[in-house]
Amino acid sequence: MQAIFGTTRSAVRPDHALIAPDSHVEAPLAGWTDTRGIVLISPRMGARFTQYLALMDPGAEAAPATRSVERFAFVEEGRVLLRQKAEKGGGRSELSPGCYVWLPPAAEATLAAAEASRLIVFERRYEPLDGVAPPALLTGRREDVPGEPFLGDPAARLQTLLPDEPAFDMAVNLFRYEVGASLPFVEVHVMEHGLTMLSGRGIYRLGDAWYPVAAGDTLWMAPFCPQWFAAIGTEPASYLYYKDVHRPPLGEPPNGL
């Protein structure tokens, strides 16, 4: 349905945001070649991570990871080639739709588009944990990850894409709901979320607001923002989402004290 002139479903609030495709603005993505970016969530809105779309032309290459930033990339469309240096395992692997890669800070690997590709990317500054070695580069496919009933509900299934281990300070999951399924209660928690709807439709409660959402929408939820979702319509709904995990809620002490 065509939007009415001068209107949008997008909304930005102090503790949450809905960014709908009708308000997307493309711009060159710093450090990436032949790539347009759509920054959806960033520290400029109060988040502690960044989420963006990378729209890669054939032959485009991703910017290298920095010394402190970790990156998770999920392929929505196209084909992306992952190349690693010989001393880091070497070789080349292909990431097709539904594939993903987690790159540690300063990863000695590159991503290049074999054809026009669309990636959902999450980035944050990696927080080392005393006595725990940082993880190595990891790849996977959504088809290989079992969907577990969420809190015993077979109509709401959760796929955990990254290992649930202390070395990881981020989690990225896929959630699928049958029509009519919902979160069992309104959640309020310390974790922050970045979320993109992949399919279907639903209603998301964020704070005291209620938003109709559909495939292509992106949501930001600050820590302790009340949140709840229900799938509606004629087809199952699914979304990909990020949260911070496995780190002390107090954070690092000032000046190393």
Accessible surface in RSA format (square Angstrom, percent):
REM  Atomic radii and reference values for relative SASA: ProtOr
REM  Chains: A
REM  Algorithm: Lee & Richards
REM  Probe-radius: 1.40
REM  Slices: 20
REM RES _ NUM      All-atoms   Total-Side   Main-Chain    Non-polar    All polar
REM                ABS   REL    ABS   REL    ABS   REL    ABS   REL    ABS   REL
RES MET A   1   238.68 123.6 150.09  99.3  88.58 210.9 124.18 105.6 114.49 151.7
RES GLN A   2   167.97  93.9 140.86 102.9  27.11  64.5  53.32 113.5 114.66  87.0
RES ALA A   3    55.44  51.0  28.93  44.6  26.51  60.3  38.25  53.9  17.18  45.5
RES ILE A   4   135.31  77.0 127.01  94.6   8.31  20.0 132.70  95.6   2.61   7.1
RES PHE A   5   204.94 102.5 179.06 110.9  25.88  67.3 186.71 113.2  18.22  52.2
RES GLY A   6    78.07  96.3   0.00   N/A  78.07  96.3  37.11 101.8  40.96  91.7
RES THR A   7    76.60  54.5  57.61  58.4  18.99  45.3  56.05  75.3  20.54  31.1
RES THR A   8    72.17  51.3  44.47  45.1  27.70  66.0  48.63  65.3  23.54  35.6
RES ARG A   9    97.38  40.9  84.53  43.1  12.85  30.6  61.82  84.5  35.55  21.5
RES SER A  10    25.76  21.8  10.60  14.1  15.16  34.9  10.74  22.9  15.02  21.0
RES ALA A  11    14.69  13.5   8.35  12.9   6.34  14.4  14.69  20.7   0.00   0.0
RES VAL A  12    84.22  55.4  63.34  57.3  20.88  50.3  63.34  55.0  20.88  56.6
RES ARG A  13   116.32  48.8 111.34  56.8   4.98  11.9  30.53  41.7  85.79  52.0
RES PRO A  14   129.21  94.2 101.34  92.4  27.87 101.3 113.03  93.3  16.18 100.6
RES ASP A  15    49.79  34.9  49.64  49.4   0.15   0.3  22.56  53.1  27.23  27.2
RES HIS A  16     8.99   4.9   8.99   6.2   0.00   0.0   8.99   9.3   0.00   0.0
RES ALA A  17     0.33   0.3   0.32   0.5   0.01   0.0   0.32   0.5   0.01   0.0
RES LEU A  18     1.28   0.7   1.28   0.9   0.00   0.0   1.28   0.9   0.00   0.0
RES ILE A  19    27.71  15.8  27.71  20.6   0.00   0.0  27.71  20.0   0.00   0.0
RES ALA A  20     0.24   0.2   0.24   0.4   0.00   0.0   0.24   0.3   0.00   0.0
RES PRO A  21    60.26  43.9  47.48  43.3  12.78  46.5  47.52  39.2  12.74  79.2
RES ASP A  22    79.51  55.7  34.19  34.0  45.33 107.2  38.00  89.4  41.51  41.4
RES SER A  23    45.08  38.1  23.77  31.7  21.30  49.1  30.63  65.2  14.45  20.2
RES HIS A  24    44.38  24.3  17.94  12.5  26.44  67.6  12.27  12.6  32.11  37.4
RES VAL A  25   116.56  76.7 102.24  92.6  14.33  34.5 105.97  92.1  10.59  28.7
RES GLU A  26    86.62  49.7  62.60  47.4  24.02  57.2  22.23  43.0  64.39  52.6
RES ALA A  27    50.88  46.8  46.61  71.9   4.27   9.7  50.88  71.7   0.00   0.0
RES PRO A  28   126.22  92.0 107.26  97.8  18.97  68.9 108.99  90.0  17.23 107.1
RES LEU A  29    20.91  11.6  17.10  12.2   3.81   9.6  17.45  12.3   3.46   9.3
RES ALA A  30    95.39  87.7  69.51 107.3  25.88  58.9  81.74 115.1  13.65  36.2
RES GLY A  31    59.93  73.9   0.00   N/A  59.93  73.9  34.71  95.3  25.21  56.5
RES TRP A  32    20.55   8.2   4.23   2.0  16.32  38.3   0.08   0.0  20.48  33.2
RES THR A  33    73.08  52.0  68.20  69.1   4.88  11.6  69.68  93.6   3.40   5.1
RES ASP A  34    94.10  65.9  73.65  73.3  20.46  48.4  16.69  39.3  77.41  77.2
RES THR A  35    10.07   7.2   0.00   0.0  10.07  24.0   0.24   0.3   9.83  14.9
RES ARG A  36    97.51  40.9  97.51  49.7   0.00   0.0  47.42  64.8  50.09  30.4
RES GLY A  37     3.46   4.3   0.00   N/A   3.46   4.3   1.13   3.1   2.33   5.2
RES ILE A  38     9.61   5.5   9.49   7.1   0.12   0.3   9.61   6.9   0.00   0.0
RES VAL A  39    90.26  59.4  62.87  56.9  27.39  66.0  62.87  54.6  27.39  74.3
RES LEU A  40     7.33   4.1   0.93   0.7   6.40  16.1   2.34   1.6   4.99  13.4
RES ILE A  41     1.17   0.7   0.38   0.3   0.80   1.9   1.17   0.8   0.00   0.0
RES SER A  42    19.90  16.8  19.04  25.4   0.87   2.0  11.02  23.5   8.89  12.5
RES PRO A  43    82.14  59.9  66.53  60.7  15.61  56.7  66.78  55.1  15.36  95.5
RES ARG A  44   238.77 100.3 197.09 100.5  41.68  99.2  76.97 105.2 161.80  98.1
RES MET A  45    46.18  23.9  22.84  15.1  23.34  55.6  30.49  25.9  15.69  20.8
RES GLY A  46    53.85  66.4   0.00   N/A  53.85  66.4  31.26  85.8  22.59  50.6
RES ALA A  47     5.23   4.8   0.00   0.0   5.23  11.9   0.00   0.0   5.23  13.9
RES ARG A  48   140.61  59.0 119.50  60.9  21.11  50.3  75.05 102.6  65.56  39.7
RES PHE A  49     3.67   1.8   0.14   0.1   3.54   9.2   3.67   2.2   0.00   0.0
RES THR A  50    31.11  22.1  30.84  31.3   0.27   0.6  14.86  20.0  16.25  24.6
RES GLN A  51     0.00   0.0   0.00   0.0   0.00   0.0   0.00   0.0   0.00   0.0
RES TYR A  52    10.01   4.7  10.01   5.7   0.00   0.0   7.84   5.9   2.17   2.7
RES LEU A  53     3.01   1.7   3.01   2.2   0.00   0.0   3.01   2.1   0.00   0.0
RES ALA A  54     0.00   0.0   0.00   0.0   0.00   0.0   0.00   0.0   0.00   0.0
RES LEU A  55    19.42  10.8  19.20  13.7   0.22   0.6  19.42  13.6   0.00   0.0
RES MET A  56     2.07   1.1   0.00   0.0   2.07   4.9   0.00   0.0   2.07   2.7
RES ASP A  57    54.84  38.4  54.84  54.6   0.00   0.0  12.47  29.4  42.37  42.3
RES PRO A  58    87.95  64.1  69.55  63.4  18.40  66.9  70.01  57.8  17.94 111.5
RES GLY A  59    52.06  64.2   0.00   N/A  52.06  64.2  33.01  90.6  19.05  42.7
RES ALA A  60     0.00   0.0   0.00   0.0   0.00   0.0   0.00   0.0   0.00   0.0
RES GLU A  61    72.70  41.7  72.30  54.7   0.40   1.0  11.05  21.4  61.65  50.3
RES ALA A  62    11.90  10.9   1.87   2.9  10.03  22.8   1.87   2.6  10.03  26.6
RES ALA A  63    14.45  13.3  12.59  19.4   1.86   4.2  12.73  17.9   1.72   4.6
RES PRO A  64    99.79  72.7  90.46  82.5   9.33  33.9  94.14  77.7   5.66  35.2
RES ALA A  65    18.23  16.8   1.48   2.3  16.75  38.1   3.90   5.5  14.34  38.0
RES THR A  66    77.43  55.1  69.59  70.5   7.85  18.7  76.37 102.6   1.06   1.6
RES ARG A  67   220.55  92.6 200.59 102.3  19.96  47.5  76.59 104.7 143.96  87.2
RES SER A  68    45.57  38.5  41.46  55.3   4.11   9.5  37.47  79.8   8.10  11.3
RES VAL A  69    27.55  18.1  27.49  24.9   0.06   0.1  27.49  23.9   0.06   0.2
RES GLU A  70     0.00   0.0   0.00   0.0   0.00   0.0   0.00   0.0   0.00   0.0
RES ARG A  71    15.90   6.7  15.90   8.1   0.00   0.0   1.02   1.4  14.88   9.0
RES PHE A  72     0.00   0.0   0.00   0.0   0.00   0.0   0.00   0.0   0.00   0.0
RES ALA A  73     0.79   0.7   0.74   1.1   0.05   0.1   0.74   1.0   0.05   0.1
RES PHE A  74     4.08   2.0   4.08   2.5   0.00   0.0   4.08   2.5   0.00   0.0
RES VAL A  75     0.98   0.6   0.92   0.8   0.06   0.2   0.92   0.8   0.06   0.2
RES GLU A  76    47.56  27.3  29.20  22.1  18.35  43.7   8.67  16.8  38.88  31.7
RES GLU A  77   101.52  58.3  99.77  75.5   1.75   4.2  32.18  62.2  69.34  56.6
RES GLY A  78    10.99  13.6   0.00   N/A  10.99  13.6   3.28   9.0   7.71  17.3
RES ARG A  79    83.84  35.2  83.84  42.7   0.00   0.0  27.12  37.1  56.72  34.4
RES VAL A  80     0.17   0.1   0.17   0.2   0.00   0.0   0.17   0.1   0.00   0.0
RES LEU A  81    21.30  11.9  21.30  15.2   0.00   0.0  21.30  15.0   0.00   0.0
RES LEU A  82     1.85   1.0   1.00   0.7   0.85   2.1   1.00   0.7   0.85   2.3
RES ARG A  83    90.08  37.8  88.03  44.9   2.05   4.9  41.47  56.7  48.61  29.5
RES GLN A  84    50.58  28.3  37.59  27.5  12.99  30.9   2.93   6.2  47.65  36.1
RES LYS A  85   116.01  56.6 107.64  66.0   8.38  19.9  66.05  59.5  49.96  53.2
RES ALA A  86    87.88  80.8  64.64  99.8  23.24  52.9  65.51  92.2  22.37  59.3
RES GLU A  87   126.74  72.8  87.09  65.9  39.65  94.4  59.62 115.3  67.12  54.8
RES LYS A  88   112.65  55.0  91.21  56.0  21.44  51.0  42.62  38.4  70.03  74.6
RES GLY A  89    68.63  84.6   0.00   N/A  68.63  84.6  35.82  98.3  32.81  73.5
RES GLY A  90    19.31  23.8   0.00   N/A  19.31  23.8   8.05  22.1  11.26  25.2
RES GLY A  91    59.09  72.9   0.00   N/A  59.09  72.9  41.64 114.3  17.45  39.1
RES ARG A  92   158.92  66.7 121.89  62.1  37.03  88.2  24.88  34.0 134.03  81.2
RES SER A  93    52.01  43.9  45.00  60.1   7.01  16.1  46.31  98.6   5.69   8.0
RES GLU A  94    88.91  51.0  64.25  48.6  24.66  58.7  22.00  42.5  66.91  54.6
RES LEU A  95     8.57   4.8   8.57   6.1   0.00   0.0   8.57   6.0   0.00   0.0
RES SER A  96    42.23  35.7  42.23  56.4   0.00   0.0  19.72  42.0  22.51  31.5
RES PRO A  97    67.88  49.5  55.03  50.2  12.85  46.7  55.59  45.9  12.29  76.4
RES GLY A  98     5.49   6.8   0.00   N/A   5.49   6.8   2.88   7.9   2.60   5.8
RES CYS A  99     6.07   4.6   6.07   6.8   0.00   0.0   0.01   0.0   6.06   6.5
RES TYR A 100     6.77   3.2   6.77   3.9   0.00   0.0   0.00   0.0   6.77   8.3
RES VAL A 101     0.27   0.2   0.27   0.2   0.00   0.0   0.27   0.2   0.00   0.0
RES TRP A 102     0.15   0.1   0.15   0.1   0.00   0.0   0.15   0.1   0.00   0.0
RES LEU A 103     5.69   3.2   5.69   4.1   0.00   0.0   5.69   4.0   0.00   0.0
RES PRO A 104    20.43  14.9  20.43  18.6   0.00   0.0  20.43  16.9   0.00   0.0
RES PRO A 105    28.98  21.1  15.03  13.7  13.95  50.7  15.03  12.4  13.95  86.7
RES ALA A 106    52.69  48.5  37.18  57.4  15.51  35.3  40.68  57.3  12.01  31.8
RES ALA A 107    15.68  14.4   2.02   3.1  13.67  31.1   7.64  10.8   8.04  21.3
RES GLU A 108    71.77  41.2  57.33  43.4  14.43  34.4  22.11  42.8  49.65  40.5
RES ALA A 109    13.52  12.4   0.90   1.4  12.62  28.7   3.52   5.0  10.00  26.5
RES THR A 110    58.48  41.6  54.73  55.5   3.75   8.9  53.76  72.2   4.72   7.1
RES LEU A 111     2.28   1.3   1.32   0.9   0.96   2.4   1.32   0.9   0.96   2.6
RES ALA A 112     5.22   4.8   5.22   8.1   0.00   0.0   5.22   7.3   0.00   0.0
RES ALA A 113     4.25   3.9   0.00   0.0   4.25   9.7   0.11   0.2   4.14  11.0
RES ALA A 114    37.11  34.1   7.49  11.6  29.62  67.4  15.00  21.1  22.10  58.5
RES GLU A 115    68.42  39.3  68.26  51.6   0.17   0.4  23.26  45.0  45.17  36.9
RES ALA A 116    64.00  58.8  53.26  82.2  10.74  24.4  53.69  75.6  10.31  27.3
RES SER A 117     7.44   6.3   0.00   0.0   7.44  17.1   2.34   5.0   5.10   7.2
RES ARG A 118    59.68  25.1  59.68  30.4   0.00   0.0   8.25  11.3  51.43  31.2
RES LEU A 119     0.86   0.5   0.86   0.6   0.00   0.0   0.86   0.6   0.00   0.0
RES ILE A 120     0.00   0.0   0.00   0.0   0.00   0.0   0.00   0.0   0.00   0.0
RES VAL A 121     0.00   0.0   0.00   0.0   0.00   0.0   0.00   0.0   0.00   0.0
RES PHE A 122     0.00   0.0   0.00   0.0   0.00   0.0   0.00   0.0   0.00   0.0
RES GLU A 123    28.45  16.3  27.30  20.7   1.16   2.8   3.24   6.3  25.21  20.6
RES ARG A 124    23.19   9.7  16.65   8.5   6.53  15.6   8.13  11.1  15.05   9.1
RES ARG A 125   162.19  68.1 156.92  80.0   5.27  12.5  63.11  86.3  99.08  60.0
RES TYR A 126    20.84   9.7   7.76   4.4  13.08  34.0   7.38   5.5  13.45  16.6
RES GLU A 127    57.89  33.2  56.23  42.5   1.67   4.0  25.48  49.3  32.41  26.5
RES PRO A 128    98.16  71.5  88.91  81.0   9.25  33.6  89.78  74.1   8.39  52.1
RES LEU A 129    47.28  26.3  42.33  30.3   4.95  12.4  43.31  30.4   3.97  10.7
RES ASP A 130   146.57 102.7 122.22 121.7  24.35  57.6  43.82 103.1 102.75 102.5
RES GLY A 131    91.03 112.3   0.00   N/A  91.03 112.3  45.33 124.4  45.70 102.3
RES VAL A 132    51.05  33.6  37.18  33.7  13.87  33.4  40.77  35.4  10.29  27.9
RES ALA A 133    79.87  73.4  61.39  94.7  18.47  42.0  66.87  94.2  12.99  34.4
RES PRO A 134    81.71  59.6  65.39  59.6  16.32  59.3  65.39  54.0  16.32 101.5
RES PRO A 135    19.35  14.1   5.35   4.9  14.00  50.9  14.60  12.1   4.75  29.5
RES ALA A 136    81.51  74.9  64.07  98.9  17.44  39.7  71.09 100.1  10.43  27.6
RES LEU A 137    41.82  23.3  19.88  14.2  21.94  55.1  19.88  14.0  21.94  59.0
RES LEU A 138    42.85  23.9  38.51  27.5   4.35  10.9  42.85  30.1   0.00   0.0
RES THR A 139    63.25  45.0  40.17  40.7  23.08  55.0   6.96   9.4  56.28  85.1
RES GLY A 140    20.11  24.8   0.00   N/A  20.11  24.8  18.70  51.3   1.41   3.2
RES ARG A 141   113.04  47.5 112.10  57.1   0.94   2.2  32.26  44.1  80.78  49.0
RES ARG A 142    70.38  29.6  69.77  35.6   0.61   1.4  12.36  16.9  58.02  35.2
RES GLU A 143   114.49  65.7  77.43  58.6  37.05  88.2  57.60 111.4  56.88  46.4
RES ASP A 144    93.65  65.6  63.31  63.0  30.34  71.7  32.71  77.0  60.94  60.8
RES VAL A 145    25.64  16.9  20.02  18.1   5.62  13.5  21.27  18.5   4.37  11.8
RES PRO A 146    93.04  67.8  78.69  71.7  14.35  52.2  90.64  74.8   2.40  14.9
RES GLY A 147    26.57  32.8   0.00   N/A  26.57  32.8   7.29  20.0  19.28  43.2
RES GLU A 148   100.08  57.5 100.01  75.7   0.07   0.2  46.83  90.6  53.25  43.5
RES PRO A 149    53.20  38.8  38.74  35.3  14.45  52.5  38.74  32.0  14.45  89.8
RES PHE A 150    40.52  20.3  37.30  23.1   3.22   8.4  39.46  23.9   1.05   3.0
RES LEU A 151   123.81  68.9  81.13  58.0  42.67 107.3  93.49  65.7  30.32  81.6
RES GLY A 152    63.38  78.2   0.00   N/A  63.38  78.2  35.52  97.5  27.86  62.4
RES ASP A 153    53.65  37.6  49.97  49.7   3.68   8.7  24.60  57.9  29.06  29.0
RES PRO A 154    86.03  62.7  77.82  70.9   8.20  29.8  78.12  64.5   7.91  49.1
RES ALA A 155    32.99  30.3  29.29  45.2   3.69   8.4  32.02  45.1   0.96   2.5
RES ALA A 156     1.42   1.3   1.42   2.2   0.00   0.0   1.42   2.0   0.00   0.0
RES ARG A 157    93.32  39.2  92.10  47.0   1.21   2.9  31.56  43.1  61.75  37.4
RES LEU A 158    32.16  17.9  30.32  21.7   1.84   4.6  30.32  21.3   1.84   5.0
RES GLN A 159    30.33  17.0  30.33  22.2   0.00   0.0   5.20  11.1  25.12  19.1
RES THR A 160    63.25  45.0  49.48  50.2  13.76  32.8  30.94  41.6  32.31  48.8
RES LEU A 161     7.30   4.1   0.00   0.0   7.30  18.4   0.08   0.1   7.22  19.4
RES LEU A 162     4.28   2.4   1.08   0.8   3.20   8.1   2.05   1.4   2.23   6.0
RES PRO A 163    45.68  33.3  29.88  27.2  15.80  57.4  41.71  34.4   3.97  24.7
RES ASP A 164   117.09  82.0  85.56  85.2  31.53  74.6  30.46  71.7  86.63  86.4
RES GLU A 165    88.79  51.0  88.43  66.9   0.37   0.9  26.47  51.2  62.32  50.9
RES PRO A 166    72.94  53.2  72.94  66.5   0.00   0.0  72.94  60.2   0.00   0.0
RES ALA A 167    13.36  12.3  12.86  19.8   0.50   1.1  12.86  18.1   0.50   1.3
RES PHE A 168     5.63   2.8   5.63   3.5   0.00   0.0   5.63   3.4   0.00   0.0
RES ASP A 169     0.18   0.1   0.00   0.0   0.18   0.4   0.00   0.0   0.18   0.2
RES MET A 170     1.16   0.6   0.03   0.0   1.13   2.7   0.03   0.0   1.13   1.5
RES ALA A 171    13.41  12.3  12.76  19.7   0.65   1.5  13.13  18.5   0.28   0.7
RES VAL A 172     0.18   0.1   0.00   0.0   0.18   0.4   0.05   0.0   0.13   0.4
RES ASN A 173     5.12   3.5   5.12   5.0   0.00   0.0   0.00   0.0   5.12   5.0
RES LEU A 174     2.76   1.5   2.27   1.6   0.49   1.2   2.42   1.7   0.34   0.9
RES PHE A 175     5.90   3.0   5.67   3.5   0.23   0.6   5.90   3.6   0.00   0.0
RES ARG A 176   113.30  47.6 111.96  57.1   1.35   3.2  38.52  52.6  74.78  45.3
RES TYR A 177     0.00   0.0   0.00   0.0   0.00   0.0   0.00   0.0   0.00   0.0
RES GLU A 178    73.96  42.5  73.86  55.9   0.10   0.2  31.79  61.5  42.17  34.4
RES VAL A 179    72.33  47.6  47.94  43.4  24.39  58.8  47.94  41.7  24.39  66.1
RES GLY A 180    60.67  74.8   0.00   N/A  60.67  74.8  33.48  91.9  27.20  60.9
RES ALA A 181     9.51   8.7   0.26   0.4   9.25  21.0   8.38  11.8   1.12   3.0
RES SER A 182    33.02  27.9  26.49  35.4   6.53  15.0   2.93   6.2  30.09  42.2
RES LEU A 183     7.87   4.4   6.32   4.5   1.56   3.9   6.56   4.6   1.32   3.5
RES PRO A 184    79.26  57.8  39.20  35.7  40.06 145.6  49.12  40.6  30.14 187.3
RES PHE A 185   108.63  54.3 100.95  62.5   7.68  20.0 108.63  65.9   0.00   0.0
RES VAL A 186    60.30  39.7  43.29  39.2  17.01  41.0  43.29  37.6  17.01  46.1
RES GLU A 187    27.15  15.6  26.53  20.1   0.62   1.5   7.26  14.0  19.89  16.2
RES VAL A 188    85.88  56.5  56.31  51.0  29.56  71.2  56.31  48.9  29.56  80.2
RES HIS A 189    31.40  17.2  27.28  19.0   4.13  10.6  29.44  30.3   1.96   2.3
RES VAL A 190    64.16  42.2  62.02  56.2   2.14   5.1  62.02  53.9   2.14   5.8
RES MET A 191    50.30  26.0  50.07  33.1   0.23   0.5  33.37  28.4  16.93  22.4
RES GLU A 192     1.90   1.1   1.90   1.4   0.00   0.0   0.00   0.0   1.90   1.6
RES HIS A 193    11.50   6.3  11.50   8.0   0.00   0.0   4.71   4.9   6.79   7.9
RES GLY A 194     0.00   0.0   0.00   N/A   0.00   0.0   0.00   0.0   0.00   0.0
RES LEU A 195     2.02   1.1   2.02   1.4   0.00   0.0   2.02   1.4   0.00   0.0
RES THR A 196     4.10   2.9   4.10   4.2   0.00   0.0   4.10   5.5   0.00   0.0
RES MET A 197     1.12   0.6   0.00   0.0   1.12   2.7   0.00   0.0   1.12   1.5
RES LEU A 198    33.73  18.8  10.60   7.6  23.14  58.2  11.60   8.1  22.13  59.6
RES SER A 199    37.51  31.7  35.52  47.4   1.99   4.6  30.85  65.7   6.66   9.3
RES GLY A 200     5.59   6.9   0.00   N/A   5.59   6.9   1.30   3.6   4.29   9.6
RES ARG A 201   147.87  62.1 147.49  75.2   0.38   0.9  30.71  42.0 117.16  71.0
RES GLY A 202     0.55   0.7   0.00   N/A   0.55   0.7   0.00   0.0   0.55   1.2
RES ILE A 203    46.21  26.3  46.21  34.4   0.00   0.0  46.21  33.3   0.00   0.0
RES TYR A 204     4.52   2.1   4.52   2.6   0.00   0.0   0.00   0.0   4.52   5.6
RES ARG A 205    53.40  22.4  53.40  27.2   0.00   0.0   1.53   2.1  51.87  31.4
RES LEU A 206     0.00   0.0   0.00   0.0   0.00   0.0   0.00   0.0   0.00   0.0
RES GLY A 207    10.09  12.4   0.00   N/A  10.09  12.4  10.09  27.7   0.00   0.0
RES ASP A 208   132.45  92.8 103.71 103.2  28.74  68.0  38.71  91.1  93.74  93.5
RES ALA A 209    32.39  29.8  26.26  40.5   6.13  13.9  31.93  45.0   0.46   1.2
RES TRP A 210   146.48  58.8 122.33  59.2  24.14  56.7 103.78  55.3  42.69  69.3
RES TYR A 211    21.09   9.8  21.09  12.0   0.00   0.0  20.05  15.1   1.04   1.3
RES PRO A 212    78.58  57.3  78.41  71.5   0.17   0.6  78.56  64.9   0.02   0.2
RES VAL A 213     3.73   2.5   0.00   0.0   3.73   9.0   0.85   0.7   2.88   7.8
RES ALA A 214    21.59  19.9  21.59  33.3   0.00   0.0  21.59  30.4   0.00   0.0
RES ALA A 215    53.20  48.9  34.24  52.8  18.96  43.1  34.65  48.8  18.55  49.1
RES GLY A 216    20.24  25.0   0.00   N/A  20.24  25.0  15.99  43.9   4.25   9.5
RES ASP A 217     0.18   0.1   0.18   0.2   0.00   0.0   0.00   0.0   0.18   0.2
RES THR A 218     1.01   0.7   1.01   1.0   0.00   0.0   0.10   0.1   0.91   1.4
RES LEU A 219     0.17   0.1   0.00   0.0   0.17   0.4   0.17   0.1   0.00   0.0
RES TRP A 220     3.93   1.6   3.06   1.5   0.87   2.0   3.06   1.6   0.87   1.4
RES MET A 221     0.15   0.1   0.15   0.1   0.00   0.0   0.15   0.1   0.00   0.0
RES ALA A 222    12.29  11.3  12.19  18.8   0.10   0.2  12.19  17.2   0.10   0.3
RES PRO A 223    43.80  31.9  31.07  28.3  12.73  46.3  31.07  25.7  12.73  79.1
RES PHE A 224   120.68  60.4 109.08  67.6  11.60  30.2 109.71  66.5  10.97  31.4
RES CYS A 225     1.38   1.0   0.00   0.0   1.38   3.2   1.26   3.2   0.12   0.1
RES PRO A 226    36.08  26.3  36.08  32.9   0.00   0.0  36.08  29.8   0.00   0.0
RES GLN A 227     3.58   2.0   3.58   2.6   0.00   0.0   0.00   0.0   3.58   2.7
RES TRP A 228    57.64  23.1  57.64  27.9   0.00   0.0  48.65  25.9   8.99  14.6
RES PHE A 229     0.00   0.0   0.00   0.0   0.00   0.0   0.00   0.0   0.00   0.0
RES ALA A 230    14.66  13.5  14.66  22.6   0.00   0.0  14.66  20.6   0.00   0.0
RES ALA A 231     1.14   1.0   0.00   0.0   1.14   2.6   0.00   0.0   1.14   3.0
RES ILE A 232    78.22  44.5  75.32  56.1   2.90   7.0  77.57  55.9   0.65   1.8
RES GLY A 233    43.02  53.0   0.00   N/A  43.02  53.0  22.99  63.1  20.03  44.9
RES THR A 234   141.13 100.4 105.15 106.6  35.98  85.7  82.18 110.4  58.95  89.1
RES GLU A 235    93.95  53.9  93.18  70.5   0.77   1.8  24.51  47.4  69.44  56.7
RES PRO A 236    37.93  27.6  36.11  32.9   1.82   6.6  36.14  29.8   1.80  11.2
RES ALA A 237     0.07   0.1   0.00   0.0   0.07   0.2   0.07   0.1   0.00   0.0
RES SER A 238     7.41   6.3   7.41   9.9   0.00   0.0   4.10   8.7   3.31   4.6
RES TYR A 239     5.76   2.7   5.76   3.3   0.00   0.0   1.67   1.3   4.09   5.0
RES LEU A 240     0.00   0.0   0.00   0.0   0.00   0.0   0.00   0.0   0.00   0.0
RES TYR A 241    19.15   8.9  19.02  10.8   0.13   0.4   8.34   6.3  10.81  13.3
RES TYR A 242     2.02   0.9   2.02   1.1   0.00   0.0   0.40   0.3   1.61   2.0
RES LYS A 243    45.25  22.1  45.25  27.8   0.00   0.0   6.12   5.5  39.13  41.7
RES ASP A 244    26.53  18.6  25.20  25.1   1.33   3.1   7.22  17.0  19.31  19.3
RES VAL A 245    30.02  19.8  20.87  18.9   9.15  22.1  28.78  25.0   1.25   3.4
RES HIS A 246    69.64  38.1  41.13  28.6  28.52  73.0  39.67  40.9  29.97  34.9
RES ARG A 247    38.58  16.2  14.74   7.5  23.83  56.7  17.45  23.9  21.13  12.8
RES PRO A 248    77.60  56.6  64.05  58.4  13.55  49.3  69.97  57.8   7.63  47.4
RES PRO A 249   123.65  90.1  85.87  78.3  37.78 137.3  94.91  78.4  28.74 178.6
RES LEU A 250   170.86  95.2 144.75 103.6  26.11  65.6 149.43 104.9  21.43  57.7
RES GLY A 251    34.54  42.6   0.00   N/A  34.54  42.6  24.79  68.0   9.75  21.8
RES GLU A 252   136.37  78.3 110.70  83.8  25.67  61.1  53.16 102.8  83.21  67.9
RES PRO A 253    64.42  47.0  50.62  46.1  13.80  50.2  57.10  47.1   7.33  45.5
RES PRO A 254   100.04  72.9  89.40  81.5  10.64  38.7 100.01  82.6   0.02   0.2
RES ASN A 255   145.41 100.3 100.32  96.9  45.09 108.6  35.00  84.2 110.41 106.7
RES GLY A 256    72.19  89.0   0.00   N/A  72.19  89.0  34.53  94.8  37.65  84.3
RES LEU A 257   156.33  87.1 118.10  84.5  38.23  96.1 149.24 104.8   7.09  19.1
END  Absolute sums over single chains surface
CHAIN  1 A    12806.9       9777.6       3029.3       7578.4       5228.6
END  Absolute sums over all chains
TOTAL         12806.9       9777.6       3029.3       7578.4       5228.6
